[in-house]
Amino acid sequence: MTTLDTLFLAGGVLHANATAADHVINAALFYGPGLLLTAVAVTGWRGLRWCTNRYQDRADRRYYAAVAYRLNRVWDEANTVLNQDDDEVNDYLEALLDTPASSKEDR
């Protein structure tokens, strides 16, 4: 893209913005301030809802990524344990049962 193309593009954007502003001013003069205030309120409400949904989607993605990471860690540890000999797996499971945190009395 050349400098001349950039200038033409900037002129088109400026013209579009000026045209949009003209339409808003004409609508305000023709329909009155009530409709314009209603449009602004609806636009603000939709913008707020969009921001809230976007934030919630990001929070959900972070939560699901964390859950997937933890499940992957559990899967890796289970594969590591189960790829051992049977005696070593039994010793590992018996050691887990003997720990105080997983004893039957604590449950």
Contacts in CASP RR format, 6 or more apart in sequence:
PFRMAT RR
TARGET T0000
AUTHOR 0000-0000-0000
METHOD contacts of the structure
MODEL  1
MTTLDTLFLAGGVLHANATAADHVINAALFYGPGLLLTAVAVTGWRGLRW
CTNRYQDRADRRYYAAVAYRLNRVWDEANTVLNQDDDEVNDYLEALLDTP
ASSKEDR
24 36 0 8 1.000
27 35 0 8 1.000
27 36 0 8 1.000
28 36 0 8 1.000
81 89 0 8 1.000
81 92 0 8 1.000
82 89 0 8 1.000
84 92 0 8 1.000
96 102 0 8 1.000
97 103 0 8 1.000
100 106 0 8 1.000
END
